Amino acid sequence: MKKFLICFLLLISLFTFSEKIALIENNDIIFKEVSIDKLTVENIFEVLSSYSNSLVPKNILNAYYFVDTSLIIDLDSSLIRNFSAEDEFLFLLQILYTLFENIQGIDRIYIIEDGKQTNLLVKYINIYFSFPKELYRIPD
Amino acid sequence: MKKITILFFLLISFTFFSFNIIIDDITIEASSINFYVTKKILETYSTLLNDEKIAFGSLGTFQYIEWKDKLVVFTKDVVVLNDTAVKDITFDDLFDFFEIKYLRKDENYYLASMLIKNLEDIGTYLQIDYLGTNSLSTYLSNNILYLVSKGYVYYERLYSPNEIIFSKKVENTKSIELNELPKRIIIQLLKTYKIESIKYFTFNEKIENYNSNDLVIIFKDSPLNYVFIRNYSPDFNGNDWELFSTSNTFAKKLSKQFNLKLYYVPFIQLPLDAPGIVIFTSSENWEKIKDYLEGDEK
């Protein structure tokens, strides 16, 4: 009986998801618990782009860098150039919430595009300045 | 005696033709213009500006330097600037050819150590995009903000040290804060925001004719129900907190009253120098929101 209980608990722990990511539902951000093998920036983008209810396109991440407590992500602007204003803010929030939740040791994120610091994410959102972790925490 | 006289004249002529090229705190001494001197000057200058690097090399008996789509070739007798052969080239010719901004004072050439590409006045912010080193200082006097050159600064013309480059009248400004980013300086005029009136705009409208004591409301006709304010940024070391906090107070009230979800998104329409809110909601709700805000303001 004891062995069975241990096996059962082990089985449960295997199916317990611990990471939260931001996805889209009814034009709003929702949070979903998933399992991510290795919490790297690359993997997180891959996971985000694997969901149909996500605005994160595949291969959007050109590169990323850590500088002190900052994470700098370099995106491919050609993959988001047709976004509407709604798509643009939802995409931004998806990235910020998910990265701040899952990447430890950072307190700000800078977004650059095609290797350069730029003013606009697509057409409506200013990304020249960094985003602080405090405003993009996934609620418990 | 004859030898001494010749040596004396040689020394005089050497001194006469010796120039100092001054690039920020680096001085390059040169008595003639040749490949090595030109290379040294352009390398030093392009490094200071953090601009395009020079390319150089040899072809047979020629030596060339290419910088910013301009080619200078050194032969035994002449210097060729793109396609034009120049005999007895001067530093003035060389700097003009490369469009380098300089000031000549006797044997000294002072090259602009800061090139201001754009100076944008955004109300309580000044945004300066530049190449080179930050050679500006600021001060407030009698409600006027002054930008003063500390070195040789080019902005529409070349300024020598201690010249006023820009001034503007400012009101209710407690102090000035400088934020330095790569190739950009943000000068903030720190104010206390006191909402005196509300200005309304639509999402695609140009946001203008407001002041820092206005609350700027930007409506977007949308089936969604969201309220957005600009996030504060760690880049401003807390100096944008007051603007954020003022906008946040109004946004939270609207969020609660009209069941609008609040997010922190720096829409480009939101002013950097006045509290502002973007609201995505059906146009049918706009009047109700306006009535609520006007009531709240009173």
Chai-1 contact restraints between the chains, C-beta under 6 A:
chainA,res_idxA,chainB,res_idxB,connection_type,confidence,min_distance_angstrom,max_distance_angstrom,comment,restraint_id
A,N27,B,L224,contact,1.0,0.0,6.0,A-B,restraint_1
A,F89,B,V265,contact,1.0,0.0,6.0,A-B,restraint_2
A,R108,B,P234,contact,1.0,0.0,6.0,A-B,restraint_3
A,Y124,B,F267,contact,1.0,0.0,6.0,A-B,restraint_4
A,Y124,B,I268,contact,1.0,0.0,6.0,A-B,restraint_5
A,I125,B,F267,contact,1.0,0.0,6.0,A-B,restraint_6
A,N126,B,P266,contact,1.0,0.0,6.0,A-B,restraint_7
A,N126,B,I268,contact,1.0,0.0,6.0,A-B,restraint_8
A,F129,B,S233,contact,1.0,0.0,6.0,A-B,restraint_9
A,F129,B,D235,contact,1.0,0.0,6.0,A-B,restraint_10
A,S130,B,S233,contact,1.0,0.0,6.0,A-B,restraint_11
A,S130,B,P234,contact,1.0,0.0,6.0,A-B,restraint_12
A,S130,B,D235,contact,1.0,0.0,6.0,A-B,restraint_13
A,P132,B,P234,contact,1.0,0.0,6.0,A-B,restraint_14
A,L135,B,N231,contact,1.0,0.0,6.0,A-B,restraint_15
A,L135,B,Y264,contact,1.0,0.0,6.0,A-B,restraint_16
